[in-house]
Amino acid sequence: MTADQRSGIACGGIWVVDTVKVIDHYPQENSIAYISEMSRGGGGAAHNVVIDLARFDAALPLHALGLIGNDAYGDYLVELCREFPNINLDQLRRTDQAGTSYTDVFSIKASGRRTYFHYPGTNRLFQPQHVDLDKLKVKMFHLGYLLLMDAMDQPDAEFGTVAARFLSQVQSRGIKTSIDLVSEDSTRFRHIVPPALKYTDYCIINDWEAEKLTGIPLRVGGKLVPENLEKIGATILDFGVKDLVVIHFPEGGYLRSRGGVELLQPSLELTDDFIVGSTGAGDAFCAGILYGLYQDWDHDRTLRFATCAGGMNLNDLTTTGGSKSWQEVLEMEKRFPYRRSAR
């Protein structure tokens, strides 16, 4: 099958039920913080990106891939997807071997900063045999999050990791691959992620992950060092990324292509009353990049759209509730000005 005969995007990897609690501050041990708001929603890379894409475009063929439990949380995730007729659930597998993954998210009201308490559950078990590539006639496959899928992160004698082997198999079928990482504070980045990048077309990650992956600081004293974005982008391309590196951060987004395109896009200047929560904003940005690439938009429009998508997501407590149609997303840049600079 040629690339022109394929259609749609598959999103595979992490599926989570998130309970988001807004608190007044993060407490010391043996002290108290007060919860002002609470909500429940789906989370994880695969869930967030596929739902965001479904909200962007009801006509876009989408496939949800992953492993969830035969439990109430698993039922809940399935029901969330069934609200969107364009999401195919044939390869969202279920198992009795573990419970559906969940995360308790604590978001500080004043700053929007988040802390996560995570139960990995079924995500530890998701691996290539859960995906039937013969039945996946898509143009793009997004996999996330590396470092949070134990079976995918296992060593492979030939490819480095199981995920790298899997991405190679996906690419061999003419499907563009995309990856995202989890913001883990560890030393595992440099030996788990680079093997997969050799078989990645689009690497879409945040500033923390970019620093961990390359060892190049992006912030000094809490302030962004824009000149290091070029070094980080070049280093990640050197790992083998085929086409595009995109890094997002609160001040904006950075894009670097193997073809020489380099863009720095400031974020939107949002009002305080618009911002409700930040959970899922990075995945909304990622979905925006994927959508722009799928529609063959130029890099500038794609990066602006992703920036607007991430900004729009901030208007809801849940991971995906802020997302709207792609036309409404682009209206964000008429409602709010861009920052004068991403610096």
C-alpha positions as CSV (number, residue, x, y, z in Angstrom):
1,M,0.0,0.0,0.0
2,T,1.4,3.4,-1.0
3,A,1.3,6.5,1.3
4,D,-1.4,8.0,-0.9
5,Q,-3.7,5.1,-0.2
6,R,-3.4,5.5,3.5
7,S,-5.5,7.8,5.6
8,G,-5.8,8.7,9.3
9,I,-3.7,8.7,12.4
10,A,-3.1,6.0,15.0
11,C,-2.3,6.9,18.6
12,G,-0.8,4.2,20.7
13,G,0.7,3.9,24.1
14,I,-0.3,5.2,27.4
15,W,-4.0,5.2,28.6
16,V,-4.7,6.6,32.1
17,V,-7.6,7.8,34.1
18,D,-6.7,11.1,35.7
19,T,-8.2,12.6,38.8
20,V,-7.2,16.2,38.8
21,K,-7.3,18.1,42.1
22,V,-6.7,21.8,42.3
23,I,-4.9,22.8,45.6
24,D,-3.8,26.0,47.2
25,H,-0.2,24.9,47.6
26,Y,1.9,21.8,47.6
27,P,2.3,20.7,51.3
28,Q,5.3,19.6,53.3
29,E,5.1,16.1,54.8
30,N,2.8,15.9,57.7
31,S,1.0,19.1,56.8
32,I,-2.2,19.9,54.9
33,A,-3.3,21.5,51.6
34,Y,-6.8,22.3,50.6
35,I,-8.6,21.1,47.5
36,S,-10.8,23.7,45.8
37,E,-11.8,21.8,42.6
38,M,-11.7,18.2,41.4
39,S,-12.5,16.4,38.2
40,R,-12.0,13.1,36.5
41,G,-11.0,12.4,32.9
42,G,-9.0,10.3,30.6
43,G,-5.2,10.9,30.3
44,G,-2.0,9.6,28.9
45,A,-0.4,10.3,25.5
46,A,-2.6,7.9,23.4
47,H,-5.8,9.0,25.0
48,N,-5.1,12.7,25.0
49,V,-3.8,13.0,21.4
50,V,-6.5,10.9,19.9
51,I,-9.3,12.8,21.6
52,D,-7.8,16.1,20.8
53,L,-7.5,15.1,17.1
54,A,-11.1,13.9,17.2
55,R,-12.2,17.3,18.5
56,F,-10.2,19.1,15.9
57,D,-11.7,17.2,13.0
58,A,-14.8,14.9,13.1
59,A,-14.0,13.6,9.6
60,L,-10.4,12.6,10.4
61,P,-10.0,8.7,10.6
62,L,-8.4,7.8,14.0
63,H,-7.3,4.6,15.7
64,A,-6.9,4.2,19.4
65,L,-4.2,1.6,20.4
66,G,-3.2,0.4,23.8
67,L,-3.9,-1.9,26.7
68,I,-6.4,-1.3,29.4
69,G,-7.9,-3.5,32.1
70,N,-11.2,-5.3,32.3
71,D,-12.4,-2.9,35.0
72,A,-14.4,0.2,35.6
73,Y,-11.6,2.5,34.7
74,G,-11.2,0.6,31.4
75,D,-14.9,0.9,30.7
76,Y,-14.7,4.6,31.4
77,L,-11.9,5.2,28.8
78,V,-13.8,3.2,26.2
79,E,-17.0,5.3,26.8
80,L,-15.0,8.5,26.4
81,C,-13.8,7.4,23.0
82,R,-17.2,6.2,21.9
83,E,-18.4,9.8,22.0
84,F,-16.4,10.3,18.8
85,P,-17.6,8.2,15.8
86,N,-14.3,8.7,14.0
87,I,-12.2,6.9,16.6
88,N,-11.8,3.2,15.8
89,L,-11.4,1.1,19.0
90,D,-10.6,-2.3,17.4
91,Q,-7.1,-2.3,18.7
92,L,-7.7,-0.9,22.2
93,R,-7.0,-4.2,23.9
94,R,-8.3,-5.3,27.3
95,T,-6.7,-7.7,29.8
96,D,-7.2,-9.2,33.3
97,Q,-3.4,-9.2,33.9
98,A,-3.4,-5.8,35.6
99,G,-5.6,-2.9,36.4
100,T,-6.1,0.1,34.1
101,S,-3.5,2.8,34.8
102,Y,-4.5,5.9,36.8
103,T,-2.9,9.1,38.0
104,D,-3.8,11.5,40.8
105,V,-2.8,14.9,39.6
106,F,-2.4,17.8,42.0
107,S,-2.4,21.2,40.3
108,I,-1.5,24.4,42.3
109,K,-4.1,27.0,41.6
110,A,-1.9,30.0,41.4
111,S,0.9,28.6,39.2
112,G,-0.8,25.7,37.4
113,R,2.2,23.5,38.2
114,R,1.4,19.9,38.6
115,T,2.6,16.9,40.6
116,Y,1.7,13.3,39.7
117,F,1.1,10.1,41.7
118,H,0.9,7.3,39.1
119,Y,-0.1,3.7,39.0
120,P,1.3,2.2,35.8
121,G,-1.0,-0.9,35.6
122,T,-1.6,-2.2,32.1
123,N,0.6,0.3,30.4
124,R,3.6,-1.7,31.6
125,L,2.4,-4.6,29.5
126,F,1.7,-2.9,26.2
127,Q,4.0,-4.2,23.5
128,P,4.2,-4.8,19.7
129,Q,2.1,-8.0,19.6
130,H,-0.9,-5.9,20.8
131,V,-0.8,-4.0,17.5
132,D,-2.0,-5.6,14.2
133,L,-0.1,-3.5,11.7
134,D,-1.7,-5.4,8.7
135,K,-5.0,-3.8,9.7
136,L,-3.6,-0.4,10.3
137,K,-3.9,1.6,7.0
138,V,-2.9,5.0,8.4
139,K,-0.6,7.7,7.4
140,M,0.8,8.5,10.8
141,F,1.5,6.6,14.0
142,H,2.0,8.5,17.3
143,L,3.6,6.5,20.2
144,G,3.9,7.9,23.7
145,Y,5.2,8.0,26.3
146,L,8.6,6.3,26.0
147,L,10.1,5.7,29.5
148,L,6.6,4.8,30.8
149,M,6.0,1.6,28.8
150,D,8.0,-1.1,30.5
151,A,7.6,-3.7,27.8
152,M,8.4,-1.2,25.0
153,D,11.4,0.1,26.9
154,Q,13.0,-3.3,27.2
155,P,16.4,-4.0,25.5
156,D,16.5,-5.4,22.0
157,A,19.8,-7.0,20.8
158,E,19.5,-5.6,17.2
159,F,17.6,-2.3,17.6
160,G,18.5,-1.2,21.1
161,T,14.9,-1.3,22.5
162,V,11.7,-3.1,21.7
163,A,10.1,0.3,20.9
164,A,12.9,1.0,18.3
165,R,12.2,-2.4,16.6
166,F,8.5,-1.6,16.6
167,L,8.9,1.9,15.1
168,S,11.2,0.4,12.4
169,Q,8.4,-2.0,11.5
170,V,5.9,0.8,11.4
171,Q,8.1,2.9,9.1
172,S,8.8,0.0,6.8
173,R,5.1,0.1,5.9
174,G,5.3,3.7,4.8
175,I,3.7,5.1,7.9
176,K,5.2,8.3,9.4
177,T,6.2,7.8,13.1
178,S,5.9,10.3,15.9
179,I,7.1,9.9,19.5
180,D,6.7,11.7,22.9
181,L,8.4,11.1,26.2
182,V,7.4,11.3,29.9
183,S,8.9,14.0,32.0
184,E,10.8,11.6,34.3
185,D,13.6,12.8,36.5
186,S,16.0,10.0,35.8
187,T,19.2,9.0,34.0
188,R,17.3,6.6,31.6
189,F,16.8,9.1,28.8
190,R,20.2,8.6,27.1
191,H,20.0,4.8,26.8
192,I,16.3,4.3,26.2
193,V,15.3,7.1,23.9
194,P,18.0,7.5,21.2
195,P,17.5,4.0,19.8
196,A,13.9,4.8,19.1
197,L,14.8,8.2,17.5
198,K,16.5,6.4,14.7
199,Y,13.1,5.2,13.5
200,T,11.2,8.4,14.3
201,D,10.0,11.0,11.8
202,Y,8.6,13.5,14.2
203,C,10.0,14.0,17.8
204,I,7.6,16.3,19.8
205,I,8.7,16.8,23.4
206,N,8.8,19.5,26.1
207,D,11.7,21.5,27.5
208,W,12.4,19.3,30.5
209,E,12.6,16.2,28.3
210,A,14.8,18.0,25.7
211,E,17.3,18.9,28.5
212,K,17.3,15.3,29.9
213,L,17.7,13.8,26.4
214,T,20.6,16.0,25.2
215,G,22.3,17.1,28.4
216,I,22.1,20.7,27.2
217,P,20.5,23.2,29.6
218,L,17.5,25.1,28.3
219,R,17.1,27.2,31.4
220,V,19.5,29.0,33.6
221,G,18.2,30.4,36.9
222,G,14.7,29.5,35.7
223,K,15.0,31.6,32.5
224,L,14.9,30.3,29.0
225,V,18.2,30.2,27.0
226,P,16.9,30.5,23.4
227,E,20.3,30.1,21.8
228,N,20.5,26.6,23.2
229,L,17.4,25.6,21.3
230,E,19.4,25.4,18.1
231,K,22.0,23.1,19.8
232,I,19.3,20.9,21.3
233,G,17.4,20.6,18.0
234,A,20.6,19.7,16.1
235,T,21.6,17.1,18.7
236,I,18.2,15.4,18.6
237,L,18.3,15.3,14.8
238,D,21.8,13.8,15.1
239,F,20.2,10.9,17.1
240,G,18.6,10.0,13.8
241,V,15.2,11.7,13.7
242,K,14.2,11.7,10.1
243,D,12.3,14.9,9.6
244,L,11.3,17.2,12.5
245,V,12.1,18.1,16.1
246,V,9.6,20.2,18.0
247,I,10.0,21.4,21.5
248,H,7.3,23.1,23.5
249,F,7.6,25.2,26.7
250,P,5.5,27.8,28.5
251,E,7.0,30.7,26.6
252,G,6.3,29.1,23.2
253,G,7.5,26.4,20.8
254,Y,10.5,25.7,18.7
255,L,10.6,23.7,15.4
256,R,13.7,22.5,13.5
257,S,13.4,20.3,10.4
258,R,16.1,18.3,8.7
259,G,15.5,20.4,5.6
260,G,16.8,23.5,7.4
261,V,13.6,25.2,8.6
262,E,14.0,26.7,12.0
263,L,11.2,28.5,13.8
264,L,10.7,30.0,17.3
265,Q,7.0,30.7,18.1
266,P,5.9,32.7,21.1
267,S,3.0,31.5,23.1
268,L,-0.3,33.3,23.5
269,E,-0.7,36.1,26.1
270,L,-3.7,34.5,27.9
271,T,-5.7,36.3,30.6
272,D,-5.7,34.9,34.1
273,D,-9.4,34.2,34.0
274,F,-9.0,32.1,30.9
275,I,-6.5,29.7,32.5
276,V,-8.2,26.9,34.5
277,G,-5.6,24.1,34.4
278,S,-2.5,23.0,32.5
279,T,-3.0,19.2,32.5
280,G,-2.8,17.9,28.9
281,A,-1.6,21.1,27.3
282,G,1.6,19.4,26.0
283,D,-0.4,16.7,24.4
284,A,-2.8,19.2,22.8
285,F,0.3,21.0,21.4
286,C,1.5,17.6,20.1
287,A,-1.9,16.9,18.5
288,G,-1.7,20.3,16.9
289,I,1.6,19.5,15.3
290,L,0.4,16.1,14.0
291,Y,-2.8,17.7,12.6
292,G,-0.9,20.4,10.7
293,L,1.6,17.8,9.3
294,Y,-1.3,15.5,8.3
295,Q,-3.0,18.4,6.5
296,D,0.3,19.4,4.7
297,W,0.3,22.8,6.2
298,D,3.5,24.7,6.1
299,H,5.7,24.6,9.2
300,D,4.8,28.1,10.3
301,R,1.1,27.5,10.3
302,T,1.5,24.1,11.9
303,L,3.6,25.6,14.8
304,R,1.1,28.5,15.3
305,F,-1.8,26.0,15.3
306,A,-0.1,23.8,17.9
307,T,0.6,26.8,20.0
308,C,-3.1,27.8,19.9
309,A,-4.1,24.2,20.6
310,G,-2.0,24.1,23.7
311,G,-3.3,27.5,24.8
312,M,-6.9,26.6,24.3
313,N,-6.4,23.4,26.4
314,L,-5.6,25.6,29.4
315,N,-9.3,26.6,29.6
316,D,-10.4,23.3,31.1
317,L,-9.4,21.2,34.1
318,T,-9.4,17.9,32.2
319,T,-6.7,16.8,29.7
320,T,-8.8,17.3,26.6
321,G,-12.0,19.2,27.5
322,G,-10.6,22.6,26.3
323,S,-10.0,21.4,22.7
324,K,-12.4,22.5,19.9
325,S,-12.6,22.3,16.2
326,W,-9.5,23.2,14.2
327,Q,-11.2,26.4,13.0
328,E,-12.0,27.4,16.6
329,V,-8.4,26.6,17.6
330,L,-7.0,29.0,15.0
331,E,-9.5,31.7,16.2
332,M,-7.4,31.8,19.4
333,E,-4.8,34.0,17.8
334,K,-7.5,36.5,17.0
335,R,-8.8,36.4,20.6
336,F,-5.4,36.7,22.3
337,P,-2.1,38.3,21.1
338,Y,1.1,36.4,21.0
339,R,3.8,37.2,23.4
340,R,6.3,39.7,22.0
341,S,9.0,37.1,22.3
342,A,9.5,33.5,23.3
343,R,12.7,34.6,25.1
